[in-house]
Amino acid sequence: MDPTGAGRQRGFRAPGAGGPEGPDTIDTRPSGEPDPSPTTGTGEGPGRGRTASWRWLVAAGAVLVVAMAVIGTLAFRLGSTSAALDAQSPSPSPTPRPSATPLPTTDLYRQVVPSVVLITTAKGALGTGTVVTDKGLVLTANHVVADGGAVTVVFADGTRSPAKVASTNPKNDTATLTPQKLPEVVVPVALGGGTAVGTDVVAIGNPLGLQDSTTTGVVSGLGRTSRTETGTVKGLIQFDAAVNPGSSGGPLLDRQGLLVGVVISIADPGKDEAWAGIGFAVPIGSALGGGGDGPGPGGGPQI
């Protein structure tokens, strides 16, 4: 490839590139000068020679026009065939592409909601999960599926499927599920890293069964500890985006649409499971097998 981008072809020399006599040298003939072609011994005068030359040029031009027409027809047919093949090829699964700049909530929601699932169990549990691989693995909160009942997941496109619990981690209240049936297009979320106090965040979930609800807020604190009915979880992200029962296991996202945490509980000073403005999420690094212990107050029901 020509690094200059000029598009020169091999063997092509542009006008003015120079011949054996150097650059900017081309062969010319002053206007009106007689044709130097020999005219003796042929029986043809200058006019007849000129006529033959013109006939030759016309014939050559006709051949060139025909050749160009044939090439154009072949190019069109090849292009049509290529387009037909492209139309027959299946569309690839969309690949998450995190935004380099903060996204408006509406754009972020449209980008991420295909990765969010509703989770129900035969024993009445309700929660949320997030697709984290192109094989359809779902990340959620352990307490949502810990009762042992049959698990069902509902994808954003309406696809319903039984799911098996693939792994559990009671220490940080996370679990993964393997659905038996997947939607036609699987859209895994883009995984993020750490976060900081003051970072804008978005939560998507199914509070009280209201599917694919979204709320916004900020990270209020880090390294919090939540004491719940099933144990104590340390090293949590504290945030103030509204979440309620049914939101557990759902994604906590930064403004680039990256998954930074898994929602697991809310503070409940009134012991009535009402939203008090404080939610907790397991950092994504801890949810996927990293560490995350840390000090801090907290406590409340798992949602």
C-alpha angles and dihedrals in degrees: 000000000000104000090208092060090229092130097226116171123225111265094016118123117194120226110275093026088117138243129222091306095058137262124331092024121130133161113257140168124211113253113263095018112138118259106267091215112124113260102180125094094017102083089234126113127212092270094053092047090051090050091052090050091053091048090052091050092049091050092048090048092051091051090049092051092050091047092050091049091052092047091047091051092049091048091051092049092047090048091050091050091050091050091049091051090049090052091052094049115096116249112254119244110266113260116218111249113192114219117248089216132044113282126223110249092250093055093043091050093052090049098049107030094081086064095054123092136191114233126202132170133207089247094059103263117148127197150130135257139187128224106234104173136042087244089066100254109167123214116206145144116293095224090061092066101022095099090078097235123137110283127221126187126198117202125213092258091055097260109149123201142167110244135203124218104248099182141351135202110188090179092071097018097243133130140173128224133203112211115213092216127039132199119255090260120035114205114191118198120246110253120231135195134224128343138203138224109275095028114140112243138184127209123202122188150116106274111187087351094300096142122228098359117167133205134175136217144126138273103266099184146345135224094033125161122222119199111203139168090268098045146290122303120195136197096038133163112242114211139166103218105123115259131167141177106314093038094087114120092020126130126271106203137190121227092270090062094253120145107243101162149008115235112232112155151359134223111259112188091161094050090230100107090244122146109264098176097264124100132170132215134183110241111249092240091057092042090056094049107286130116128271113158115147144148127258144109123272141114141158144121125322108244 
